[in-house]
Amino acid sequence: MINSFFEELSTEIHNGVTERGHPFRFITMATVGNETVARLRTVVLREVRDDLGLTIYTDGRTEKMKHIADNNQVSFLLYHPEKMLQIKVEGTAQIITNKDRLNTTWQNIQPNSRKDYITQISPGSSIKNPDHVEYIENENYFTIIDIITSKIEYLKLQRPNHIRALFTKIDDKWNGKFLVP
């Protein structure tokens, strides 16, 4: 019975990349770094691997990169409002250094979207006017982050009973158990 919930969450996470307008396309990422407060931000889910590993892109100068350098344990929150389905994902962030993969992925990014990775100064820097952001042409700060997923928590809000389950990966196999909602 628990396998059907795992199949549902797997399908929905994959749909976040493949279905236009799916609510799992934009997800909330949490990092901690060496601070005592978690930092949250919305990221775009770019890839989902068969083992439910996730991939996101970022500018290599962002605060999240500093946090990952200090503590590579990250978590994500995905919420589907129509299905009343919440998925929490925990895992280990790996910054990709493979030049071939970075270059191939960069070439497949739409030219207008490349602007997100070629600002003159780093994201989060103070500026006087948002219309005057300067861009560089000959280099980029495009970074791929792969998440090695280790835990996924499923919560379906429904009546008469909410359903909550925790799935943990052990030796490349997902094991599930129900939790009190």
Sequence and secondary structure as in RCSB ss.txt:
>XXXX:A:sequence
MINSFFEELSTEIHNGVTERGHPFRFITMATVGNETVARLRTVVLREVRDDLGLTIYTDGRTEKMKHIADNNQVS
FLLYHPEKMLQIKVEGTAQIITNKDRLNTTWQNIQPNSRKDYITQISPGSSIKNPDHVEYIENENYFTIIDIITS
KIEYLKLQRPNHIRALFTKIDDKWNGKFLVP
>XXXX:A:secstr
 HHHHHHHHHHHHHHHHHSTT TTSEEEEEE TTSSS EEEEEE  EE TT  EEEEEETTSHHHHHHHH  EEE
EEEEETTTTEEEEEEEEEEE   HHHHHHHHHTS TTGGGGG BSS TT   S GGG  B SS   EEEEEEEEE
EEEEEE  SS  EEEEEEEETTEEEEEEE  
